[in-house]
Amino acid sequence: MTYIDITRDLGEHTPMYPGDTPFSMERIDKENYTTHALSLGTHTGTHIDAPAHFIAGGRTVDALALSTLIGNAWVADLSGEGPALLPRHFASCPEGMERVLVKTSFSGQQAFSADYPSLSHDAAEYLASRGILLIGVDTPSVEAFSGDGSLHRFLLGRNIIVIELLDLSAVQEGQYCMIALPLRLAGLDGAPARVVLRAGSGG
């Protein structure tokens, strides 16, 4: 069974959204072993936004249902579209698909760029009307760099979970089984996650 890891490497080279906590580490050599001390934010690298990220009293990342984070997902290859992703760009998504992952021209880029493709409000409303549970993007944010948080509030306020900074550069458009597991950080607004795909459906 073949799995595709769509998680960004987490290190000092990981693209960072301005203002987020960068990744750093300190090697600690003990007498008989080596360990490291890590510093990072809840939205460093490939990560999951829980509703609590923007919604007061919203669900925290440790309370997200595994049934939302594991299951069939559609990868929409929009690498030739943008900067605003519109409802018509998602026409290929099958009816009833509850998880959508968006591949853009940013996939595989190693440095932050403020002109990354982003979801338009019309597209967010369209996907919400189709009953999605989760949307994942390969960009630093689902929302434009100039955004005011309203798109996050729209999605998270409807309990649509957001995954950001995936690496879909080696993934073709189509249906997969997705497994997205955030660190179980008690009471927090998000967490770094390991996200993998398996070709075909079921999960």
Secondary structure, 3 states (H helix, E strand, C coil): CCEEECECCCCCCCCCCCCCCCCEEEEEECCCCEEEEEECCCCCCCEEECHHHCCCCCCCHHHCCHHHHEEEEEEEECCCCCCEECHHHHCCCCCCCCEEEEECCCCCCCCCCCCCCEECHHHHHHHHHCCCCEEEECCCCCCCCCCCCHHHHHHHHCCCEEEECECCCCCCCEEEEEEEEECCCCCCCEEEEEEEEEECCCC
